[in-house]
């Protein structure tokens, strides 16, 4: 007698796997099989974690920091995060407003879960990071999209936001610098958008994971700095993965009004207990040993900036491709619609025929584009863009 398969929950049936991770996994499997693949899919710095961060973690392990930690994070780290926001943005943050989580992705999910109920609408500007809609759906809420294409530099306008709001609107997701486009909102753009959010009593989830990865003299602007009324409705999510090349460490941060941070901590206590204890001491070193961290970040930024400019120039040499120059993060988002293929088919054929892994724009809610990460070596970039040019010429 054979039994029927175990039924899956509504959540498991409806969630979509991360397209960026699945494409990167396929590319890595091809590499493991001996194929020469140029991987442009993963949003992961190709630099090692700075030595002083690793050494602090090793010292914590050796000194027995291997037990449960407080759910919202070890006190010295939460204090250091509060001090960072005071130093960088003039925000008067207390440790009670800070939660350290197992990754920036989990910080985003906790922010949504703590403030959005089933049926609430969450407004997400597109192109968007692939995980936002899935997190919203897992919370029982409803994602609502606003498309901001290359005609506006991939930046949503305040009038677009105003037009999208309904009585069910609960949260606005802001991500600047942006994944997947590298767009960075100006202060005036954000002030206009935030004014609409305040007018309609929206929670603002500001994903600032790429705050230090900006170019051409552009500076990240934190919406929470626009005054007490804005700060009181803003949840800042960030983490250590991107600026400190700590992707595998899984350390996210969340800064929110104290009652929201308390709720987030209580949710986390039932879901993961705490972020890895000894990893938090590495993060503490990243914030406390500022000069060593600054040197490491500066070296990374120099390389990213060089690659950004090279890739932008080479992409725009390819007939049929149009690409804006990103001002932040480590992605470009070229338009490929002139080739007459869906972005999914374009990227699938590019990987199969030329061994170049990129992510289709459809994964980010923007058909007709693709995302290329330049968080990879100069050699890989040069080889990959040459293969892309060959591929496009043959279409």
RABELUR-V482428 format. One record per residue. RES is the residue in three letters. NEAR is the number of other ideal C-beta (glycine too) atoms within 12 Angstrom. Layout:
res	near
RES	NEAR
RES	NEAR
This chain:
res	near
UNK	3
UNK	4
UNK	6
UNK	6
UNK	6
UNK	7
UNK	9
UNK	10
UNK	10
UNK	12
UNK	15
UNK	14
UNK	11
UNK	15
UNK	20
UNK	22
UNK	17
UNK	24
UNK	34
UNK	36
UNK	24
UNK	23
UNK	36
UNK	32
UNK	20
UNK	28
UNK	34
UNK	20
UNK	17
UNK	23
UNK	21
UNK	11
UNK	12
UNK	9
UNK	19
UNK	18
UNK	33
UNK	36
UNK	36
UNK	46
UNK	41
UNK	38
UNK	41
UNK	29
UNK	36
UNK	25
UNK	28
UNK	18
UNK	35
UNK	33
UNK	21
UNK	28
UNK	36
UNK	28
UNK	21
UNK	34
UNK	33
UNK	19
UNK	18
UNK	28
UNK	20
UNK	13
UNK	14
UNK	11
UNK	25
UNK	16
UNK	15
UNK	17
UNK	34
UNK	24
UNK	30
UNK	42
UNK	45
UNK	32
UNK	20
UNK	25
UNK	40
UNK	36
UNK	24
UNK	31
UNK	43
UNK	32
UNK	25
UNK	34
UNK	34
UNK	22
UNK	15
UNK	26
UNK	27
UNK	16
UNK	32
UNK	19
UNK	34
UNK	22
UNK	30
UNK	25
UNK	36
UNK	47
UNK	52
UNK	53
UNK	50
UNK	34
UNK	33
UNK	43
UNK	36
UNK	32
UNK	47
UNK	46
UNK	39
UNK	43
UNK	48
UNK	45
UNK	35
UNK	35
UNK	36
UNK	39
UNK	19
UNK	19
UNK	17
UNK	27
UNK	33
UNK	45
UNK	42
UNK	42
UNK	45
UNK	38
UNK	47
UNK	42
UNK	43
UNK	37
UNK	38
UNK	43
UNK	35
UNK	30
UNK	37
UNK	38
UNK	30
UNK	31
UNK	32
UNK	21
UNK	34
UNK	25
UNK	36
UNK	33
UNK	26
UNK	35
UNK	29
UNK	38
UNK	29
UNK	28
UNK	14
UNK	23
UNK	27
UNK	45
UNK	37
UNK	40
UNK	26
UNK	29
UNK	17
UNK	26
UNK	35
UNK	22
UNK	17
UNK	30
UNK	27
UNK	18
UNK	11
UNK	21
UNK	32
UNK	35
UNK	42
UNK	51
UNK	49
UNK	49
UNK	46
UNK	45
UNK	41
UNK	46
UNK	45
UNK	46
UNK	46
UNK	45
UNK	41
UNK	36
UNK	38
UNK	22
UNK	19
UNK	15
UNK	29
UNK	37
UNK	21
UNK	24
UNK	40
UNK	36
UNK	24
UNK	31
UNK	37
UNK	27
UNK	19
UNK	27
UNK	18
UNK	38
UNK	38
UNK	44
UNK	49
UNK	46
UNK	45
UNK	48
UNK	42
UNK	40
UNK	36
UNK	35
UNK	42
UNK	32
UNK	31
UNK	17
UNK	10
UNK	27
UNK	23
UNK	37
UNK	30
UNK	36
UNK	42
UNK	39
UNK	27
UNK	29
UNK	18
UNK	14
UNK	18
UNK	32
UNK	30
UNK	23
UNK	31
UNK	42
UNK	46
UNK	48
UNK	49
UNK	47
UNK	40
UNK	47
UNK	39
UNK	43
UNK	42
UNK	42
UNK	35
UNK	40
UNK	29
UNK	21
UNK	35
UNK	26
UNK	47
UNK	43
UNK	52
UNK	51
UNK	46
UNK	41
UNK	32
UNK	23
UNK	16
UNK	36
UNK	38
UNK	24
UNK	27
UNK	43
UNK	35
UNK	19
UNK	28
UNK	33
UNK	21
UNK	14
UNK	21
UNK	27
UNK	22
UNK	31
UNK	44
UNK	33
UNK	30
UNK	32
UNK	41
UNK	44
UNK	39
UNK	40
UNK	50
UNK	39
UNK	36
UNK	42
UNK	38
UNK	22
UNK	25
UNK	20
UNK	14
UNK	23
UNK	32
UNK	19
UNK	16
UNK	30
UNK	32
UNK	19
UNK	19
UNK	31
UNK	30
UNK	18
UNK	27
UNK	41
UNK	28
UNK	21
UNK	37
UNK	36
UNK	24
UNK	28
UNK	42
UNK	31
UNK	19
UNK	28
UNK	37
UNK	21
UNK	20
UNK	29
UNK	16
UNK	25
UNK	35
UNK	25
UNK	33
UNK	32
UNK	30
UNK	43
UNK	35
UNK	43
UNK	45
UNK	46
UNK	48
UNK	50
UNK	48
UNK	46
UNK	31
UNK	41
UNK	23
UNK	17
UNK	28
UNK	13
UNK	24
UNK	20
UNK	34
UNK	24
UNK	22
UNK	37
UNK	40
UNK	25
UNK	25
UNK	38
UNK	36
UNK	19
UNK	19
UNK	31
UNK	29
UNK	39
UNK	41
UNK	51
UNK	45
UNK	39
UNK	40
UNK	29
UNK	38
UNK	43
UNK	35
UNK	36
UNK	24
UNK	31
UNK	42
UNK	50
UNK	48
UNK	50
UNK	42
UNK	47
UNK	38
UNK	36
UNK	22
UNK	23
UNK	15
UNK	31
UNK	36
UNK	21
UNK	23
UNK	37
UNK	37
UNK	24
UNK	29
UNK	42
UNK	25
UNK	19
UNK	31
UNK	30
UNK	16
UNK	16
UNK	22
